[in-house]
């Protein structure tokens, strides 16, 4: 079951420069920052009010984020939806014919389970499912 919006992720060329804008100028609070080796990114989670954004800087020239930046430039990369029972949700989506990038969840930045739905099934929007 989808519970709501978890975060919006933004691909950036330089995390420190992006933090200058989002944290210092717009007033978001840095919640967590770390390198996610398996995804080839340096990531930061920021909060303001009930909103969370995730900034993603590539650490590997072959990472998904690096390829995204080369093709499209900086901007919104994906939206993340909070779900319960991610395994069951993925099974149900697959049965409905929804294309999945991840048929099984993996561990995300905050230690919870994540999986991505392929944008060809969602009108060209990359959607991440998050179970905390």
Secondary structure, DSSP 4 states (H G I P E B T S, - for coil): -EEEEEEEEEEES-HHHHHIIIIIIT-PEEEEEEEEGGGTEEEEEEEETTEEEEEEEESSTTSHHHHHHHHH-SEEEEEEEEESSHHHHHHHHHHTT--BS-SS-EE-TTSSEEEEE-GGGTTS--EEEEE-
